[in-house]
């Protein structure tokens, strides 16, 4: 039997729609969340985007950069921009 993620997608599957994002539930200590929220606000990012930035940096430092596509730019996409 093959392993699947919580969403039912095969683990390690690299087939995904362009622009598609994985969703996950993350439980963390409230004090950690508050610290990340303050850090995100200082960097003008959402908490979600800040967590992704931190994870990408940690992966790169560990030599485990997945070669993921670039992060979306900060702020709301322009109206003339289509994803």
C-alpha positions as CSV (number, residue, x, y, z in Angstrom):
1,X,0.0,0.0,0.0
2,X,1.2,3.5,-0.7
3,X,1.4,6.2,1.9
4,X,-0.9,9.2,1.5
5,X,-1.0,12.6,3.2
6,X,-3.9,13.9,5.1
7,X,-5.4,15.3,1.9
8,X,-5.2,11.9,0.2
9,X,-2.4,12.9,-2.3
10,X,0.3,10.3,-2.7
11,X,3.3,11.1,-0.5
12,X,6.2,12.6,-2.6
13,X,4.0,13.3,-5.6
14,X,5.5,16.1,-7.6
15,X,2.4,16.6,-9.8
16,X,0.5,19.7,-8.8
17,X,-1.3,22.5,-10.5
18,X,0.8,25.7,-11.0
19,X,0.1,28.0,-8.1
20,X,-1.5,25.2,-6.0
21,X,-0.5,25.3,-2.3
22,X,-0.6,22.5,0.3
23,X,-2.7,23.1,3.3
24,X,-1.8,21.8,6.8
25,X,-2.9,22.1,10.3
26,X,-0.2,23.4,12.6
27,X,-0.4,23.3,16.4
28,X,2.0,25.5,18.3
29,X,2.5,27.0,21.7
30,X,0.6,30.3,22.0
31,X,3.8,32.1,23.0
32,X,5.6,30.9,19.9
33,X,2.6,31.9,17.7
34,X,2.7,35.4,19.3
35,X,6.4,35.8,18.7
36,X,6.0,34.7,15.0
37,X,3.0,37.0,14.6
38,X,5.1,40.0,15.9
39,X,8.0,39.0,13.6
40,X,5.7,38.7,10.6
41,X,4.2,42.1,11.3
42,X,7.6,43.6,11.5
43,X,8.4,42.1,8.1
44,X,5.0,43.0,6.6
45,X,4.0,39.4,6.1
46,X,1.2,37.1,7.2
47,X,2.0,34.5,9.8
48,X,1.7,31.8,7.2
49,X,4.2,33.6,4.9
50,X,6.6,34.1,7.7
51,X,6.5,30.4,8.7
52,X,7.2,29.5,5.0
53,X,10.2,32.0,4.9
54,X,11.7,30.5,8.1
55,X,11.2,26.9,6.8
56,X,12.8,27.7,3.4
57,X,15.8,29.3,5.2
58,X,16.2,26.3,7.5
59,X,15.9,23.9,4.5
60,X,18.6,25.8,2.6
61,X,20.9,26.0,5.6
62,X,20.5,22.2,6.1
63,X,21.3,21.5,2.4
64,X,17.8,20.3,1.8
65,X,16.5,23.0,-0.5
66,X,13.6,21.3,-2.3
67,X,13.9,23.6,-5.4
68,X,10.4,24.9,-4.7
69,X,9.2,27.7,-6.9
70,X,9.6,31.3,-5.7
71,X,7.3,32.7,-3.0
72,X,4.5,35.0,-4.1
73,X,5.4,38.6,-3.7
74,X,4.2,40.6,-0.6
75,X,0.8,42.1,-0.5
76,X,-2.2,41.6,-2.7
77,X,-1.6,40.6,-6.3
78,X,-2.3,43.4,-8.8
79,X,-5.7,43.3,-10.5
80,X,-4.1,42.9,-14.0
81,X,-2.0,39.9,-12.8
82,X,-3.5,36.4,-13.5
83,X,-2.3,33.3,-11.6
